[in-house]
Amino acid sequence: MKKLPLLPSNFSFHRCFLQFKLGLPSVFCLRCIVLFLLAIFTIWYLRLAFLQKPSDKSISKVSKWRIIHENGKSTWTKPRMKCERVFSGDKALLRRMVRRRRKMSDPAELEMNCEAIKARHGGNPEHTNITELERQMPMAFARVIYTDYLFLEAELLVNYAPNNWYCYVLDSKSSTVFQLRMRQLASCFDNVIVVDQMFDIERLGANMNKAVMECVRTLSDERKHWKYLVTLQNHDVQAKTNAEMAQIFTWMGGANDVEVELQLPLTKRRLEHYRKKFNWTFDELMLFKDEAMNHRTDKEGKPLALALSKGYMAVSLSRQFVDFVVNKLNVTPLLEQLNKGLFGVDEHFWQSLSSSESLDAPGGFPHECFVKGIDEKDTSFRKYKYITRFALWADPSSKCRSGNWRHGVCVFGLEDLMGPDSEIRRLPHLFVNKLMQGFDFDAILCWHQWMRERLRSGRTELDRDFYKEWPQTRYQMERRRLGKEAAEQKTAVDCESGKIQVKMKREREIRGKRKKEEREEKREERKQKRDK
């Protein structure tokens, strides 16, 4: 049989539609109508698959195509290459991957039941084996978030432990879909919380610490057991396993890890401006809930005041310090006053509370030691280590291999993970800032694979002396040794060794009292064991 062409060469659409209107459709006319309808359907389908509304930031064109055509399979959770080749330094592979980076946005459609969430990352993380040290050192994490659900879900599931607590606070400007997904994620775990209140977080830092305090108050419930709290931001990625962090915090012995930076010219100008503009006395801030504590003065008769300091928002705080802040202090006026600042207002809260000697907060380290540690010749030098978070700032000596900067901070990519000498894989820090799914999602997936392998192997690569021999750590040991009277009898602090000098006539008495307290504590512990 002779096949008819799809459309004859002399075909007229006008005559076809006229015939159709008169009720005399030809074979070619019917084909025309079918093709017309098919074209309409194709245009509609492509519009659905590719086009984005201006306000829809939830998914890229590539992501939409994959989500629609892969029938719900979570292939986005797998890297496109063998990460081992990146870690071993395969430059040819790296060049190919970098030429076509995997830039992911959150998909418009994503299965969000608890079973699907856990299956995307290898099954139920609640069955993860944890070490005895992890059980003895449970941790809490408070993170302020606003975007990139895929990253946050993966980051939680890869590092999740049932004995830890995870609290999230939402930026009120985040999308409704993002907020709903985070709340659904939290509903799948008993120890994951998304607080009800949201905050308008500004880039200059306003409301950041207010948001963190909402999580801190929630986590301070005595029924929630943890010994260290880490405060984080959206794109911080965990760099030490939970077992490693538990070991580090055990070595730190109750000392806070808070960056205090006082020597950069910009920092000096900012602090001087804030000291002149605002009153930082306890009385003015109504800092203590016990009003009598606010009216105290120093030896010269001056009202006690906070020693204003500056540093990263990300900190690691002992439970004793957090309980002191929540139960003893009224920080609302302080937060309101900091919010009136011009820039980096989230960089003064924990730093000032932890280092003010007149406050004498548990876990803190004297402000005078940070002042003595200033090196006027080398402003990049930090005498007192800080390990909660690493960020690489733009500087002539900075080695940001990805070459991508955001607000002056390196956004790490696969290049930064390459080779056994990868700097960010050998850091002593607990977290790294930043990796972003919108820049290099494969870098995130390979990082998570590296964390899983370390978790499975149980190997740790920690320098005990680096963490345990800090002056901050030794200072806490001295405070425990001397007991409650250390603050009253203190005459000076040796910032190099962390040792506290006290009045000689009281030294022996204090030591004897402390030993007696220790004996009583041990006797009570033995009694409790016998009762059990």
C-alpha positions as CSV (number, residue, x, y, z in Angstrom):
1,M,0.0,0.0,0.0
2,K,1.3,3.4,-0.9
3,K,2.0,5.5,2.2
4,L,0.6,9.0,2.3
5,P,3.0,11.8,3.2
6,L,2.5,13.5,6.6
7,L,1.4,16.6,4.7
8,P,1.4,17.2,0.9
9,S,3.7,19.9,-0.5
10,N,0.7,22.0,-1.6
11,F,-1.1,21.7,1.7
12,S,-3.0,24.8,2.8
13,F,-3.9,25.2,6.5
14,H,-6.5,27.8,5.6
15,R,-8.4,25.4,3.2
16,C,-8.1,22.6,5.8
17,F,-9.7,24.6,8.6
18,L,-12.4,25.9,6.1
19,Q,-13.2,22.3,5.2
20,F,-13.4,21.3,8.8
21,K,-15.8,24.2,9.6
22,L,-18.0,23.0,6.7
23,G,-18.0,19.5,8.0
24,L,-15.8,18.1,5.2
25,P,-12.6,17.2,6.9
26,S,-9.9,15.5,4.8
27,V,-7.3,13.0,6.0
28,F,-4.6,15.7,5.8
29,C,-6.9,18.1,7.7
30,L,-7.3,15.6,10.6
31,R,-3.6,15.1,10.7
32,C,-3.2,18.9,10.9
33,I,-5.5,19.0,13.9
34,V,-3.6,16.2,15.6
35,L,-0.3,17.9,15.0
36,F,-1.7,21.2,16.3
37,L,-2.9,19.6,19.5
38,L,0.3,17.8,19.9
39,A,2.2,21.1,19.5
40,I,0.0,22.7,22.1
41,F,0.7,19.8,24.5
42,T,4.4,19.9,23.9
43,I,4.6,23.6,24.6
44,W,2.6,23.2,27.8
45,Y,4.8,20.3,28.9
46,L,8.1,22.1,28.2
47,R,6.8,25.2,30.0
48,L,6.0,23.0,33.1
49,A,9.3,21.3,32.9
50,F,11.6,24.2,32.3
51,L,10.1,27.6,33.0
52,Q,10.3,29.3,36.4
53,K,8.2,32.0,37.8
54,P,10.2,35.0,39.0
55,S,9.3,34.3,42.6
56,D,10.0,30.5,42.4
57,K,13.6,29.9,43.5
58,S,12.9,26.3,44.4
59,I,14.3,24.4,41.4
60,S,16.6,24.8,38.4
61,K,15.7,23.7,34.9
62,V,18.1,20.8,35.0
63,S,16.7,19.7,38.4
64,K,13.1,19.9,37.0
65,W,13.9,17.7,34.0
66,R,15.6,15.1,36.3
67,I,12.8,15.1,38.8
68,I,10.1,14.7,36.2
69,H,11.9,12.1,34.0
70,E,13.4,9.9,36.7
71,N,10.1,9.0,38.2
72,G,10.9,10.0,41.7
73,K,14.3,8.2,42.0
74,S,16.6,10.0,44.3
75,T,19.6,10.0,42.0
76,W,20.6,13.5,43.2
77,T,21.9,11.9,46.4
78,K,24.7,10.2,44.5
79,P,27.8,12.0,43.2
80,R,28.5,11.8,39.4
81,M,32.0,10.4,39.9
82,K,33.9,8.1,42.3
83,C,34.9,10.4,45.1
84,E,37.9,8.3,45.9
85,R,39.4,9.5,42.6
86,V,39.0,13.1,43.7
87,F,40.5,12.4,47.1
88,S,43.5,10.6,45.5
89,G,44.1,13.6,43.2
90,D,42.8,12.6,39.8
91,K,43.4,15.9,38.0
92,A,41.9,14.8,34.6
93,L,38.6,13.8,36.3
94,L,38.5,17.0,38.3
95,R,38.9,19.1,35.1
96,R,36.0,17.4,33.5
97,M,33.8,17.8,36.6
98,V,34.7,21.4,37.1
99,R,33.8,22.3,33.5
100,R,30.2,21.2,34.2
101,R,29.6,21.6,37.9
102,R,26.5,20.2,39.4
103,K,24.5,23.2,40.5
104,M,21.4,22.0,42.4
105,S,18.4,23.9,43.6
106,D,15.6,22.4,45.7
107,P,13.1,20.5,43.5
108,A,9.5,21.7,43.2
109,E,8.3,18.1,44.0
110,L,10.0,16.0,46.6
111,E,8.6,13.0,48.5
112,M,8.5,14.1,52.1
113,N,7.2,11.2,54.2
114,C,9.7,10.0,56.8
115,E,10.4,6.7,55.2
116,A,11.4,8.4,51.9
117,I,13.5,11.0,53.7
118,K,15.5,8.3,55.5
119,A,15.8,6.0,52.4
120,R,17.4,8.8,50.4
121,H,20.4,8.6,52.7
122,G,20.8,4.9,53.2
123,G,18.2,3.9,55.7
124,N,17.2,4.7,59.3
125,P,20.0,6.8,60.9
126,E,18.6,6.0,64.3
127,H,20.2,2.6,64.1
128,T,23.7,4.1,63.9
129,N,26.1,2.7,66.4
130,I,27.5,5.3,68.8
131,T,30.5,4.9,71.0
132,E,30.5,5.0,74.8
133,L,32.3,8.3,74.8
134,E,29.5,9.8,72.6
135,R,26.9,8.5,75.1
136,Q,28.9,10.3,77.9
137,M,29.2,13.5,75.9
138,P,25.9,14.2,74.2
139,M,25.8,17.4,72.1
140,A,23.3,20.0,70.9
141,F,23.3,22.0,67.7
142,A,21.5,25.3,67.1
143,R,21.4,26.3,63.4
144,V,19.8,29.4,61.8
145,I,18.6,28.5,58.3
146,Y,16.8,30.1,55.3
147,T,17.5,28.0,52.1
148,D,18.9,24.8,50.5
149,Y,16.8,22.1,51.9
150,L,18.6,19.3,50.1
151,F,21.9,20.2,51.7
152,L,20.3,20.5,55.2
153,E,18.5,17.2,54.9
154,A,21.7,15.4,53.8
155,E,23.9,17.2,56.5
156,L,21.5,16.1,59.2
157,L,21.1,12.5,58.0
158,V,24.8,11.9,57.4
159,N,25.8,13.1,60.9
160,Y,22.7,12.3,62.9
161,A,23.0,10.6,66.3
162,P,20.0,9.7,68.5
163,N,21.7,10.9,71.7
164,N,22.3,14.5,70.3
165,W,19.8,17.4,69.9
166,Y,19.3,19.4,66.7
167,C,17.4,22.7,66.8
168,Y,16.7,24.9,63.8
169,V,15.3,28.4,63.7
170,L,13.9,29.8,60.4
171,D,14.4,33.1,58.7
172,S,11.0,34.6,58.2
173,K,12.0,35.5,54.6
174,S,12.5,31.8,53.6
175,S,10.0,30.3,51.2
176,T,6.9,28.6,52.6
177,V,7.9,25.3,50.9
178,F,11.2,25.4,52.6
179,Q,9.6,26.0,56.0
180,L,7.1,23.2,55.5
181,R,9.8,20.8,54.5
182,M,12.0,21.6,57.5
183,R,9.1,21.1,59.9
184,Q,8.2,17.8,58.2
185,L,11.9,16.7,58.5
186,A,11.9,17.5,62.2
187,S,8.7,15.5,62.7
188,C,10.5,12.3,61.7
189,F,12.9,12.5,64.7
190,D,12.2,12.9,68.4
191,N,15.4,14.9,68.9
192,V,15.1,17.3,66.0
193,I,13.3,20.6,66.7
194,V,12.2,23.5,64.5
195,V,11.1,26.3,66.8
196,D,7.8,28.0,66.1
197,Q,9.0,31.5,66.1
198,M,10.7,32.9,63.0
199,F,13.0,35.9,62.8
200,D,13.8,38.4,60.1
201,I,17.6,37.8,59.8
202,E,19.5,40.5,58.1
203,R,22.9,40.1,56.4
204,L,24.5,42.7,58.7
205,G,23.7,40.3,61.6
206,A,20.5,41.9,63.1
207,N,18.3,39.3,64.9
208,M,20.8,36.5,64.4
209,N,21.5,36.1,68.1
210,K,17.9,36.5,69.0
211,A,17.1,33.6,66.7
212,V,19.9,31.5,68.3
213,M,18.7,32.3,71.8
214,E,15.3,30.9,70.9
215,C,16.9,27.6,70.2
216,V,19.2,27.9,73.3
217,R,16.2,28.4,75.6
218,T,14.4,25.5,74.0
219,L,17.4,23.2,74.4
220,S,18.1,24.4,78.0
221,D,15.1,22.3,79.2
222,E,16.6,20.1,81.9
223,R,14.9,17.0,80.3
224,K,17.2,17.5,77.3
225,H,20.5,16.0,78.1
226,W,23.6,17.4,76.5
227,K,27.0,18.8,77.6
228,Y,28.1,21.1,74.8
229,L,26.1,23.3,72.4
230,V,27.4,24.4,69.0
231,T,25.8,27.4,67.2
232,L,25.8,27.3,63.4
233,Q,24.6,29.0,60.2
234,N,22.9,27.6,57.1
235,H,26.0,26.5,55.1
236,D,28.3,25.2,57.8
237,V,29.3,21.6,57.1
238,Q,30.4,19.2,59.8
239,A,34.1,18.3,59.5
240,K,34.6,16.0,62.6
241,T,32.6,12.9,63.4
242,N,30.4,12.9,66.5
243,A,32.9,10.6,68.2
244,E,35.8,13.0,67.4
245,M,33.8,16.0,68.7
246,A,32.9,14.1,71.9
247,Q,36.6,13.4,72.4
248,I,37.5,17.0,71.8
249,F,34.9,18.4,74.1
250,T,36.0,15.9,76.8
251,W,39.5,17.2,76.5
252,M,38.3,20.8,76.7
253,G,36.8,20.0,80.1
254,G,34.1,22.6,80.2
255,A,35.9,25.5,78.5
256,N,34.0,27.4,75.8
257,D,35.4,27.7,72.3
258,V,34.7,31.3,71.4
259,E,36.7,33.3,68.9
260,V,37.8,36.7,70.3
261,E,39.5,39.0,67.7
262,L,40.5,42.4,69.0
263,Q,43.4,43.5,66.8
264,L,42.3,44.2,63.2
265,P,42.0,47.9,62.5
266,L,38.3,47.6,61.5
267,T,37.6,45.7,64.7
268,K,39.2,48.3,66.8
269,R,37.2,51.1,65.2
270,R,34.0,49.2,65.5
271,L,34.5,48.4,69.2
272,E,35.5,51.9,70.0
273,H,32.4,53.2,68.2
274,Y,30.1,50.8,70.2
275,R,31.8,51.7,73.5
276,K,31.1,55.4,72.9
277,K,27.6,55.0,71.6
278,F,26.2,52.6,74.2
279,N,26.4,51.9,77.9
280,W,27.6,48.4,78.7
281,T,27.3,48.4,82.5
282,F,25.3,45.6,84.2
283,D,23.0,48.2,85.7
284,E,22.2,49.8,82.4
285,L,21.6,46.5,80.7
286,M,19.7,45.0,83.7
287,L,21.8,42.0,82.9
288,F,21.2,39.9,86.0
289,K,17.8,38.7,86.9
290,D,18.8,39.2,90.6
291,E,18.8,43.1,90.6
292,A,21.3,43.4,93.4
293,M,23.9,41.8,91.2
294,N,23.6,44.6,88.7
295,H,24.6,47.3,91.2
296,R,28.0,45.9,92.1
297,T,31.2,48.0,91.6
298,D,34.9,47.1,91.1
299,K,37.8,48.0,93.4
300,E,37.9,51.5,92.1
301,G,34.2,52.0,92.7
302,K,33.2,51.9,89.0
303,P,30.0,50.0,88.0
304,L,30.8,46.5,86.6
305,A,30.4,46.3,82.9
306,L,30.8,43.9,80.0
307,A,34.1,43.7,78.2
308,L,33.0,44.2,74.6
309,S,34.6,41.7,72.3
310,K,34.2,40.5,68.7
311,G,34.4,37.1,66.9
312,Y,32.6,34.5,64.8
313,M,28.9,33.8,65.5
314,A,29.7,30.0,65.5
315,V,30.8,29.0,69.0
316,S,30.9,25.8,71.2
317,L,29.5,26.4,74.7
318,S,29.5,24.2,77.8
319,R,26.2,23.3,79.4
320,Q,27.2,25.1,82.6
321,F,27.7,28.3,80.6
322,V,24.4,28.0,78.8
323,D,22.5,27.3,82.0
324,F,24.2,30.3,83.6
325,V,23.1,32.6,80.7
326,V,19.5,31.2,80.6
327,N,18.9,31.0,84.3
328,K,20.9,33.8,85.8
329,L,20.9,36.5,83.1
330,N,18.3,38.7,81.3
331,V,19.9,39.1,77.9
332,T,16.9,40.7,76.1
333,P,18.2,44.3,76.7
334,L,21.7,43.3,75.6
335,L,20.3,41.7,72.4
336,E,18.2,44.8,71.6
337,Q,21.2,47.1,72.1
338,L,23.4,45.0,69.9
339,N,20.7,45.1,67.2
340,K,21.1,48.8,67.0
341,G,24.7,48.4,65.7
342,L,25.7,49.0,62.1
343,F,27.5,45.9,61.0
344,G,28.4,42.4,62.3
345,V,26.1,42.8,65.3
346,D,25.9,39.0,65.7
347,E,29.7,38.9,66.4
348,H,29.7,40.4,69.9
349,F,27.1,38.5,72.0
350,W,28.7,35.3,73.1
351,Q,32.2,36.8,72.9
352,S,31.4,39.5,75.5
353,L,29.5,37.2,77.8
354,S,32.2,34.5,77.8
355,S,35.3,36.8,78.2
356,S,34.0,39.4,80.7
357,E,35.9,38.7,83.9
358,S,33.4,40.7,86.0
359,L,30.7,38.3,84.9
360,D,32.8,35.3,85.8
361,A,30.7,33.0,83.6
362,P,31.5,29.2,83.7
363,G,33.6,28.1,80.7
364,G,34.9,31.7,80.0
365,F,38.5,33.0,79.6
366,P,39.6,36.4,80.8
367,H,39.3,39.3,78.4
368,E,42.7,40.6,79.6
369,C,44.4,37.6,78.2
370,F,43.0,38.2,74.7
371,V,44.2,41.8,75.0
372,K,47.7,40.7,75.9
373,G,47.7,38.3,73.0
374,I,47.4,41.1,70.4
375,D,50.2,41.2,67.9
376,E,50.3,44.7,66.5
377,K,52.8,43.7,63.8
378,D,50.9,40.7,62.5
379,T,47.2,41.3,62.7
380,S,46.4,37.9,61.3
381,F,48.1,36.1,64.2
382,R,45.8,34.5,66.8
383,K,47.5,33.5,70.0
384,Y,44.4,31.7,71.4
385,K,43.1,29.0,69.1
386,Y,39.5,28.7,68.0
387,I,38.2,25.5,66.4
388,T,34.4,25.6,66.1
389,R,34.4,26.8,62.5
390,F,36.9,27.4,59.7
391,A,36.2,30.0,57.0
392,L,38.7,31.2,54.3
393,W,38.5,34.9,53.9
394,A,39.7,36.8,50.8
395,D,43.3,37.6,51.2
396,P,46.4,37.7,48.9
397,S,47.6,34.5,50.6
398,S,44.3,32.7,50.6
399,K,44.2,29.4,48.7
400,C,40.6,29.1,47.5
401,R,41.1,26.5,44.8
402,S,37.5,26.8,43.5
403,G,38.0,30.5,42.9
404,N,34.5,31.2,44.0
405,W,33.9,33.9,46.7
406,R,30.7,34.9,48.5
407,H,30.7,38.0,50.7
408,G,34.5,37.7,50.9
409,V,34.4,34.0,52.0
410,C,35.6,31.1,49.8
411,V,32.8,28.7,48.7
412,F,34.7,25.4,48.5
413,G,34.3,23.1,45.5
414,L,35.7,19.7,44.4
415,E,39.1,21.3,43.8
416,D,39.4,22.0,47.5
417,L,38.8,18.3,48.3
418,M,41.4,17.0,45.8
419,G,44.4,15.0,46.9
420,P,45.7,13.7,50.2
421,D,47.0,17.2,51.0
422,S,43.6,18.8,50.9
423,E,43.8,21.5,53.5
424,I,40.1,21.6,54.5
425,R,40.1,17.8,55.1
426,R,43.1,18.1,57.5
427,L,41.8,21.0,59.6
428,P,41.5,20.7,63.4
429,H,38.1,22.6,63.2
430,L,34.7,21.0,63.9
431,F,32.9,22.7,61.0
432,V,33.8,24.3,57.7
433,N,32.1,27.3,56.0
434,K,31.0,27.1,53.3
435,L,29.8,24.5,50.8
436,M,26.8,25.4,48.8
437,Q,24.5,23.2,46.6
438,G,24.0,26.0,44.2
439,F,27.7,26.1,43.4
440,D,29.0,22.5,43.5
441,F,26.6,19.8,44.8
442,D,29.1,17.0,44.0
443,A,31.6,18.6,46.5
444,I,28.9,18.3,49.2
445,L,28.1,14.7,48.3
446,C,31.8,13.7,48.3
447,W,32.3,15.5,51.6
448,H,29.5,13.5,53.1
449,Q,30.8,10.2,51.6
450,W,34.2,11.0,53.3
451,M,32.4,11.6,56.6
452,R,30.5,8.3,56.3
453,E,33.7,6.4,55.6
454,R,35.4,7.9,58.7
455,L,32.3,7.1,60.7
456,R,32.3,3.4,59.6
457,S,36.0,3.0,60.1
458,G,35.9,4.5,63.5
459,R,39.3,6.0,62.9
460,T,40.2,9.4,64.5
461,E,43.0,11.7,63.6
462,L,43.2,14.0,66.6
463,D,46.1,15.8,68.2
464,R,45.4,15.4,71.9
465,D,47.9,18.1,73.0
466,F,46.5,20.6,70.5
467,Y,43.0,20.5,72.2
468,K,43.9,19.7,75.8
469,E,46.8,22.0,76.4
470,W,45.1,25.3,75.5
471,P,45.4,28.0,78.1
472,Q,41.6,28.2,78.0
473,T,41.4,24.5,78.9
474,R,44.0,24.7,81.7
475,Y,42.2,27.8,83.1
476,Q,39.0,25.7,83.5
477,M,41.0,23.0,85.3
478,E,42.4,25.6,87.7
479,R,38.9,27.0,88.4
480,R,37.6,23.5,89.2
481,R,40.7,22.9,91.4
482,L,40.2,26.0,93.4
483,G,36.5,25.7,93.7
484,K,33.9,28.4,94.1
485,E,36.2,30.8,96.0
486,A,38.6,31.1,93.1
487,A,36.9,34.2,91.8
488,E,36.9,36.0,95.2
489,Q,40.5,35.1,96.0
490,K,42.0,35.5,92.5
491,T,44.8,38.1,92.3
492,A,46.0,37.4,88.7
493,V,45.9,35.0,85.8
494,D,48.9,33.6,84.0
495,C,47.6,33.8,80.4
496,E,50.3,31.5,79.0
497,S,49.6,28.6,81.3
498,G,46.1,29.3,82.4
499,K,47.0,29.1,86.0
500,I,45.2,31.3,88.6
501,Q,47.2,33.1,91.2
502,V,45.4,33.5,94.6
503,K,46.2,35.0,97.9
504,M,48.8,32.8,99.5
505,K,47.2,32.6,102.9
506,R,44.0,31.2,101.3
507,E,45.7,28.8,98.8
508,R,46.1,25.9,101.2
509,E,42.7,26.4,102.7
510,I,41.1,26.4,99.3
511,R,42.9,23.3,98.2
512,G,41.9,21.5,101.4
513,K,38.3,22.5,100.9
514,R,38.3,21.4,97.3
515,K,39.8,18.0,98.2
516,K,37.1,17.5,100.8
517,E,34.4,18.3,98.3
518,E,35.9,15.8,95.9
519,R,36.0,13.1,98.5
520,E,32.3,13.8,99.3
521,E,31.4,13.6,95.7
522,K,33.1,10.2,95.2
523,R,31.5,8.9,98.4
524,E,28.1,10.0,97.1
525,E,28.8,8.3,93.7
526,R,29.7,5.0,95.4
527,K,26.5,5.2,97.5
528,Q,24.4,5.8,94.4
529,K,26.0,2.8,92.7
530,R,25.3,0.6,95.7
531,D,21.7,1.7,95.8
532,K,21.3,0.8,92.1
